[in-house]
Amino acid sequence: MKKKRKVIDSMVCHIYSLIGIDRPHNHDAIVEYIFDDVNETADPEDWHSGDVDIAFRRFLEKGYDI
């Protein structure tokens, strides 16, 4: 699980880069939300960056700040 969290952290940082923002002050909370979402909704063995993208979108749709 620790490796999965690190991979998700890296993918989230890549999203920041793609949308042109610096790492937000609540980065750890964002990664935690996305990690939980991916664990709840994605295939446990075959999850991918698209699952992280969807979880990030869900985070924003909930109205959380970045």
Steps between C-alpha positions, in 0.01 A plus 500: 500500500788737570632457146151562359470823701838619366397424142172688551693792655718515189198485269329782690813715469492430127139625489611823670767541234254438218256763628777746583475533878752470781467229760216618727534533877252215550674259263511221759124522557440492124717190461321335793159570342614366163667195656178414685287560189720280281493224763120518517419525130782366282604145428742411781747331265452695177457864606667770290549872453148540363367388838714767667372761253140408580567512874660844460194619311277364776711688754441825312130428448457461876606863528824444687768767465830446326 
